[in-house]
Amino acid sequence: MAFYSRVSGSVGVITLQNPPVNALSAAVRQGIVDTMHRALSEPEVKSVVICGQNGKFCGGADIREFGANMRGPPLVPMIHLIEAAEKPVVAAIEGVALGGGLELALGCHYRIAHSKARLGLPEVTLGLLPGAGGTQRLPRLIGVPAALELITTGRHATAAEALQLGIVDEVTDHSAVDAAVKFAQSVAGKSLDARRISTYPRPRSPDLAEIFEKAMKEVRRSARGAIAPVTCVQAVHASVTLPYAKGMERERELFSTLFTSGQAHALQYYFFAQRAVSRWSTPSGARWDTSKPRPVHKAAVIGLGTMGRGISVSLAQAGLSVVAVETQEKQLLEAKQAVSGMLERSAKRRGVPLADDKIKYNCSVQAVADADLVIEAVFEDMALKKTIFQQLSGICKPGTLLCTNTSGLDIDELASQTQSPELVVGMHFFAPAHVMKLLEVVYGPRSSPEALATAMEMGKKMGKVSVAVGNCRGFVGNRMLKPYLEQAFFLLEEGATPEQVDQVLEEFGFAMGVFKVSDLSGLDVGWKVRKADGLVVPGSTGKSARIRGGSRYSPLGDLLCEQGRFGQKTGRGWYQYDKPGGRVAKPDPWLHGFLEEYRARHGLVARRIDHQEMLERCLYALINEGFQILQDGIAAGPEDIDVIYVLGYGWPRHRGGPMFYAGLVGLDKVLERLEHYHQVYPDVLGLKPCSLIRKLAASSSPPIHRWREFIQKPRSQL
Ligand SMILES: CCCCCCCCCCCCC/C=C/C(=O)SCCNC(=O)CCNC(=O)[C@H](O)C(C)(C)COP(=O)(O)OP(=O)(O)OC[C@H]1O[C@@H](n2cnc3c(N)ncnc32)[C@H](O)[C@@H]1OP(=O)(O)O
């Protein structure tokens, strides 16, 4: 709703009230319309201020109302009512003015912002465009290039930038509401002819055609198949080619196309999924709202390789005192230099104070004795990690949380090396650790709810999106990667090239295809794991070379590693690069010859594999594992998996995540294709549909928010 009051006798103040962000729900819109009429009809009122309760102007349209039968007064006429008013209306912007919130402010005659406020039109991130006049008013106010940039990226601008661009008229360090009231009094009775943005002339400039062409090219390149950014450019284009009223019609037409699109549903689902993962729960009933995190003031990082350095930076930037340990003096010095550089660059980029003095470097593990939380970040080697956990158990003060940065090793095995296994959790960071937003927080069977809550809280402090997951090989992300990679290898055996498989995945929207990613992260990483698992059998020939434990196995990755082809770092992998460390992947005739020779050796006849089959086999094998993970209770819900895949594995956000995508395709269709492929390849376990997808499909494929009802709760000791 909206609350009306009169201030200083002559200023009507309309306060939006819809916690937590004063989104424009039907009740709020109704409240604005009613209170505007009241303010306009009261003769004593000479001007109006619109503000939001609790220091937040407005977070935009109420996203929860999208899709449902939208009731209440529509936004566009509501904003026109404000703009057409004969009394000056001033927006007092505190906190945020986003989406419909900024469009409401653009309908006001003046805008006063608090210096800490953020303003933007982030609709594009929800698969929409600013459909309440934003695409027509903003370019008229600040020009096409700046409007295009803000609308197609959806980024938030600071108040200072908004002032510079001309979006706001004044910025204050004090109460924006008080400033707006004062301002409103000063402009009472003045002409509003020059203050109605919709009446401004269409933006004109000789280079507009070039600007739009460039913008369109750029969004097509970066959107990776997302339609909203492209549609945003089309809508802004209407502001220069059409008069305002016609431009608004075009905006509405384009908005309607986006509004009902699968991409908008996916992006809005993802918006809530990213927030839902913080409300974690475990199979045994431990929950975010009943588990209290321990206070952490001092943290320690052991091992200052690439991951340890990034983790130290993240901790320091979160304001913690950090002890960074590397036992070799030379490596310690190198790491110190590298971390300082990272902190400096980051401080410059984010405009925050340098956090260099937060980190103390040390050669001895003893230095972590008084830390509240230790993150071990040495190589992925169980024996080494075990030794460190034994040491830590003896050195650390009672109650210290012991965390391991591992991408898949058994948390419980490490916990069993300590005297307090309940204080051990996994923290799986993604490289580069100070940049990537995702953190998998892994609870073992003995981790306490308090330990899990502390690690989740720590992730949040570091600005990460933390997802709580159970302990199993590869946790969620890497476990699902295995069947996906396996299919990609099998496709090569059957006749595809790495370029073909990657192209299919990139056209789907992945930032990089599976083989390019493999080259980037290093083929030797998986090779080491497979060797430790006893899967690598050098020189094996005949049928047994392609079977492990009764299931189909592809040794292609192992064979490349035996040739020293580790990917970008060696200049050769699934592709070739101009030099070791090179970044530009080029098809490699050597590899094509190698694949032909391999197929011939194993009696495999290459066939032409169509686009659809490549996509289905890779994605559905991954999705099937996702259902198995839900069934095993490793992830609490599909949102957890989707957030992990979007933030950690380059899954295109506009497709919601693998589990959402499965629902969109249709669970019965995914099941049918899995059944088909499993029949063709009965020796591939990853293609055997798991019982949860069968159960859901048999129950008429309920919507994704109901899937949890179909998951049998596994027992856990946590
Ligand atoms: C055939 C079809 C015809 C179509 C007909 C329809 C015509 C309609 C035309 C209408 C045109 C509309 C045009 C306008 C569109 C919009 O405005 S879309 C919304 C744009 N706004 C946003 O994208 C902002 C989203 N929110 C945020 O970015 C952040 O929440 C924040 C505001 C910056 C605050 O961040 P923080 O303090 O970190 O809090 P959070 O945890 O993110 O959020 C707190 C809770 O608030 C919920 N929430 C936030 N914003 C909204 C919102 N706009 N609507 C609903 N709910 C919102 C958020 O989900 C959190 O709650 P929980 O999920 O329960 O945790």
The ligand as an SDF file (V2000), in Angstrom:
LIG
                    3D

 65 67  0  0  0  0  0  0  0  0999 V2000
    0.6630  -10.8370  -22.4910 C   0  0  0  0  0  0  0  0  0  0  0  0
    1.3840  -10.1650  -21.3870 C   0  0  0  0  0  0  0  0  0  0  0  0
    1.0550   -8.7360  -21.2770 C   0  0  0  0  0  0  0  0  0  0  0  0
    1.8490   -8.1410  -20.2320 C   0  0  0  0  0  0  0  0  0  0  0  0
    1.0390   -7.3560  -19.3190 C   0  0  0  0  0  0  0  0  0  0  0  0
    1.7870   -6.8710  -18.1910 C   0  0  0  0  0  0  0  0  0  0  0  0
    1.9910   -5.4060  -18.3460 C   0  0  0  0  0  0  0  0  0  0  0  0
    2.7490   -4.9650  -17.1710 C   0  0  0  0  0  0  0  0  0  0  0  0
    3.6370   -3.8550  -17.5310 C   0  0  0  0  0  0  0  0  0  0  0  0
    4.5170   -3.6990  -16.3830 C   0  0  0  0  0  0  0  0  0  0  0  0
    5.8380   -3.2010  -16.7920 C   0  0  0  0  0  0  0  0  0  0  0  0
    6.7570   -3.5460  -15.7060 C   0  0  0  0  0  0  0  0  0  0  0  0
    8.0800   -2.9760  -15.9750 C   0  0  0  0  0  0  0  0  0  0  0  0
    8.8810   -3.1160  -14.7550 C   0  0  0  0  0  0  0  0  0  0  0  0
    9.4230   -4.2700  -14.4480 C   0  0  0  0  0  0  0  0  0  0  0  0
   10.1760   -4.3930  -13.2080 C   0  0  0  0  0  0  0  0  0  0  0  0
   10.3030   -3.5020  -12.4140 O   0  0  0  0  0  0  0  0  0  0  0  0
   10.8640   -5.8950  -12.9300 S   0  0  0  0  0  0  0  0  0  0  0  0
   11.6870   -5.7100  -11.3880 C   0  0  0  0  0  0  0  0  0  0  0  0
   12.9180   -4.9010  -11.5120 C   0  0  0  0  0  0  0  0  0  0  0  0
   13.6090   -4.8680  -10.2480 N   0  0  0  0  0  0  0  0  0  0  0  0
   14.5950   -5.6920   -9.9720 C   0  0  0  0  0  0  0  0  0  0  0  0
   15.0240   -6.4690  -10.7760 O   0  0  0  0  0  0  0  0  0  0  0  0
   15.1700   -5.5870   -8.5940 C   0  0  0  0  0  0  0  0  0  0  0  0
   15.2510   -6.9390   -7.9920 C   0  0  0  0  0  0  0  0  0  0  0  0
   15.7480   -6.8870   -6.6320 N   0  0  0  0  0  0  0  0  0  0  0  0
   17.0580   -6.7370   -6.3540 C   0  0  0  0  0  0  0  0  0  0  0  0
   17.9080   -6.5730   -7.1900 O   0  0  0  0  0  0  0  0  0  0  0  0
   17.4050   -6.7900   -4.9070 C   0  0  0  0  0  0  0  0  0  0  0  0
   16.4300   -7.5070   -4.2400 O   0  0  0  0  0  0  0  0  0  0  0  0
   17.5780   -5.4050   -4.2430 C   0  0  0  0  0  0  0  0  0  0  0  0
   16.3660   -4.5450   -4.4530 C   0  0  0  0  0  0  0  0  0  0  0  0
   18.8210   -4.7040   -4.8150 C   0  0  0  0  0  0  0  0  0  0  0  0
   17.7690   -5.6040   -2.7170 C   0  0  0  0  0  0  0  0  0  0  0  0
   18.8550   -6.4880   -2.5110 O   0  0  0  0  0  0  0  0  0  0  0  0
   19.1110   -7.1290   -1.0590 P   0  0  0  0  0  0  0  0  0  0  0  0
   19.0230   -6.0770   -0.0530 O   0  0  0  0  0  0  0  0  0  0  0  0
   20.3560   -7.9210   -1.1800 O   0  0  0  0  0  0  0  0  0  0  0  0
   17.8890   -8.0830   -0.7830 O   0  0  0  0  0  0  0  0  0  0  0  0
   17.4200   -9.4080   -1.5380 P   0  0  0  0  0  0  0  0  0  0  0  0
   17.7710  -10.5790   -0.7160 O   0  0  0  0  0  0  0  0  0  0  0  0
   17.8520   -9.3980   -2.9390 O   0  0  0  0  0  0  0  0  0  0  0  0
   15.8430   -9.1910   -1.5520 O   0  0  0  0  0  0  0  0  0  0  0  0
   15.0950   -9.2060   -0.3450 C   0  0  0  0  0  0  0  0  0  0  0  0
   13.7830   -9.8720   -0.6140 C   0  0  0  0  0  0  0  0  0  0  0  0
   13.0260   -9.0430   -1.4970 O   0  0  0  0  0  0  0  0  0  0  0  0
   12.5800   -9.8020   -2.6120 C   0  0  0  0  0  0  0  0  0  0  0  0
   12.5220   -8.8880   -3.7640 N   0  0  0  0  0  0  0  0  0  0  0  0
   13.4570   -8.0480   -4.1800 C   0  0  0  0  0  0  0  0  0  0  0  0
   13.0460   -7.3570   -5.2500 N   0  0  0  0  0  0  0  0  0  0  0  0
   11.7890   -7.7830   -5.5160 C   0  0  0  0  0  0  0  0  0  0  0  0
   10.8240   -7.4330   -6.4870 C   0  0  0  0  0  0  0  0  0  0  0  0
   11.0530   -6.4840   -7.4140 N   0  0  0  0  0  0  0  0  0  0  0  0
    9.6570   -8.0730   -6.4500 N   0  0  0  0  0  0  0  0  0  0  0  0
    9.3820   -8.9950   -5.5190 C   0  0  0  0  0  0  0  0  0  0  0  0
   10.2670   -9.3770   -4.5520 N   0  0  0  0  0  0  0  0  0  0  0  0
   11.4530   -8.7740   -4.5540 C   0  0  0  0  0  0  0  0  0  0  0  0
   13.6400  -10.8700   -2.7670 C   0  0  0  0  0  0  0  0  0  0  0  0
   13.1300  -11.9450   -3.4790 O   0  0  0  0  0  0  0  0  0  0  0  0
   13.9510  -11.2040   -1.3150 C   0  0  0  0  0  0  0  0  0  0  0  0
   12.9570  -12.0550   -0.8220 O   0  0  0  0  0  0  0  0  0  0  0  0
   13.1980  -13.6420   -0.6880 P   0  0  0  0  0  0  0  0  0  0  0  0
   13.2880  -14.1650   -2.0970 O   0  0  0  0  0  0  0  0  0  0  0  0
   12.0070  -14.1260    0.0120 O   0  0  0  0  0  0  0  0  0  0  0  0
   14.4840  -13.8060    0.0320 O   0  0  0  0  0  0  0  0  0  0  0  0
  1  2  1  0
  2  3  1  0
  3  4  1  0
  4  5  1  0
  5  6  1  0
  6  7  1  0
  7  8  1  0
  8  9  1  0
  9 10  1  0
 10 11  1  0
 11 12  1  0
 12 13  1  0
 13 14  1  0
 14 15  2  0
 15 16  1  0
 16 17  2  0
 16 18  1  0
 18 19  1  0
 19 20  1  0
 20 21  1  0
 21 22  1  0
 22 23  2  0
 22 24  1  0
 24 25  1  0
 25 26  1  0
 26 27  1  0
 27 28  2  0
 27 29  1  0
 29 30  1  0
 29 31  1  0
 31 32  1  0
 31 33  1  0
 31 34  1  0
 34 35  1  0
 35 36  1  0
 36 37  2  0
 36 38  1  0
 36 39  1  0
 39 40  1  0
 40 41  2  0
 40 42  1  0
 40 43  1  0
 43 44  1  0
 44 45  1  0
 45 46  1  0
 45 60  1  0
 46 47  1  0
 47 48  1  0
 47 58  1  0
 48 49  1  0
 48 57  1  0
 49 50  2  0
 50 51  1  0
 51 52  1  0
 51 57  2  0
 52 53  1  0
 52 54  2  0
 54 55  1  0
 55 56  2  0
 56 57  1  0
 58 59  1  0
 58 60  1  0
 60 61  1  0
 61 62  1  0
 62 63  2  0
 62 64  1  0
 62 65  1  0
M  END
$$$$
